[in-house]
Amino acid sequence: KNTGEWIAKCQTFEGGFGSRPGTEAHGGYTFCSLAALILLNKTHLIDKEQLLHWAVHRQMRFEGGFQGRTNKMVDGCYSFWQGGVFPLLHHIISPGNPDCLNKDGWLFSQVALQDYILFCCQYLAVGWSTSLGNQETTITAATASVVYPLPSIHSMTLS
């Protein structure tokens, strides 16, 4: 009955969502919380501007991928969850403000994310991994590799 209200209470001071009220913002919980609020038509209960601010600051400049939590390492799983937040935010922000968002891309560097996934999460021996040097986790990062549009993939030459 009050699902949307409870989810909204999980939004942290940073703008993302934790697993329950009062916990740290996390990329996976943020994606799932925002998707649920959209389905419940309850996005008016959250601070969308703060969420956008938190989300855009999760892409790391050097690596190009996303971190799932503040001050944590970048990895392929978080790149999936955090990258997936942007189409949802675009869905709820753009109807009232059609000119505020770029219609040709998201509010993060798609090329940097693509490079991170292709060059840091791919291993010939095991397939996809969550991060550079981590060959144990192979399944979730593969999901990240197929979800994002790869605008410049056709111009790449892989040897």
C-alpha positions in Angstrom: 0.0 0.0 0.0 2.7 2.5 0.9 5.5 1.0 -1.2 6.4 4.2 -3.0 6.6 6.1 0.2 8.9 3.5 1.8 11.2 3.5 -1.3 11.3 7.3 -1.3 12.5 7.1 2.4 15.5 5.0 1.1 16.9 8.0 -0.8 20.0 9.2 0.9 21.3 12.7 1.5 23.7 12.1 -1.5 20.7 11.5 -3.8 21.0 7.7 -4.5 19.1 5.0 -2.8 20.2 2.6 -0.1 18.7 -0.9 0.8 16.6 0.7 3.5 16.2 4.1 5.1 19.4 5.4 6.6 21.9 3.2 4.6 24.5 4.2 2.1 23.5 5.0 -1.5 24.2 2.1 -3.9 24.0 1.8 -7.7 22.0 -1.4 -7.7 19.4 -0.2 -5.2 19.2 3.2 -6.9 18.4 1.6 -10.3 15.8 -0.7 -8.8 14.3 2.0 -6.6 13.9 4.4 -9.4 12.4 1.8 -11.7 9.9 0.8 -9.0 8.9 4.4 -8.4 8.4 4.9 -12.1 6.2 1.8 -12.2 4.3 3.0 -9.2 4.0 6.6 -10.6 5.6 8.0 -7.4 8.6 9.8 -8.7 7.2 13.1 -7.3 8.2 11.8 -3.9 12.0 12.0 -4.5 14.6 14.6 -5.1 15.3 14.1 -8.8 17.9 16.9 -9.0 19.9 15.4 -6.1 19.6 11.9 -7.7 20.9 13.3 -11.0 23.8 15.0 -9.2 24.8 11.8 -7.5 24.5 9.6 -10.6 26.6 11.9 -12.9 29.4 11.8 -10.2 29.6 8.0 -10.2 31.4 7.8 -13.6 35.1 8.0 -12.9 37.2 10.2 -15.2 40.2 8.0 -15.4 38.7 4.6 -15.8 35.5 5.6 -17.7 33.3 3.1 -15.9 30.9 3.7 -13.0 31.4 3.1 -9.3 28.4 1.9 -7.4 29.0 3.8 -4.2 31.0 6.9 -3.3 34.7 6.2 -2.8 34.5 2.7 -4.2 36.2 1.1 -7.2 34.8 1.2 -10.7 33.5 -2.1 -12.0 31.4 -3.7 -14.7 28.4 -4.5 -12.5 28.1 -1.0 -11.2 28.6 0.3 -14.7 25.4 -1.7 -15.7 23.3 -0.4 -12.7 24.5 3.2 -12.8 24.4 3.5 -16.5 20.9 2.2 -16.5 19.8 5.0 -14.2 20.2 7.6 -16.9 17.5 6.4 -19.3 15.1 6.2 -16.3 16.0 9.8 -15.2 15.6 10.9 -18.8 12.2 9.4 -18.8 11.0 11.3 -15.7 12.8 14.6 -16.2 12.3 15.3 -20.0 8.5 15.4 -20.2 8.3 18.6 -18.1 11.5 20.0 -19.5 11.9 18.8 -23.1 15.0 21.0 -23.8 16.9 20.2 -20.6 18.4 16.9 -21.7 20.3 16.0 -24.8 18.2 13.9 -27.2 21.4 12.4 -28.8 23.0 10.9 -25.7 22.9 10.5 -22.0 24.5 12.6 -19.3 27.6 10.6 -19.1 30.4 9.7 -21.5 29.2 6.7 -23.5 32.5 6.4 -25.2 34.5 6.3 -21.9 32.1 3.7 -20.6 32.4 1.7 -23.8 36.2 1.8 -23.6 36.1 0.7 -19.9 33.8 -2.3 -20.7 35.7 -3.4 -23.8 39.3 -2.8 -22.6 39.2 -3.4 -18.9 36.4 -6.0 -18.5 37.2 -8.3 -21.3 39.6 -11.3 -21.1 40.4 -13.8 -23.8 40.6 -16.7 -21.5 37.4 -16.2 -19.4 35.2 -13.7 -21.3 33.9 -10.8 -19.3 35.0 -9.7 -15.9 33.9 -7.0 -13.5 37.1 -5.0 -13.6 40.7 -5.0 -14.7 42.6 -7.9 -13.1 39.5 -9.6 -11.7 38.9 -12.7 -13.7 36.7 -14.5 -11.1 33.5 -12.6 -11.8 32.4 -13.1 -15.3 28.6 -13.1 -15.7 27.3 -9.7 -14.6 29.8 -7.7 -16.5 28.8 -9.4 -19.7 25.3 -7.9 -19.2 26.9 -4.5 -19.0 28.6 -5.1 -22.3 25.4 -5.6 -24.3 23.1 -3.0 -22.7 24.8 0.2 -23.7 24.7 1.5 -27.2 28.2 1.3 -28.7 28.2 4.2 -31.1 31.8 3.9 -32.3 32.1 0.1 -32.3 31.9 0.0 -36.1 35.0 2.1 -36.4 37.1 -0.1 -34.1 39.5 -2.6 -35.3 40.0 -5.6 -33.0 43.0 -7.8 -33.6 
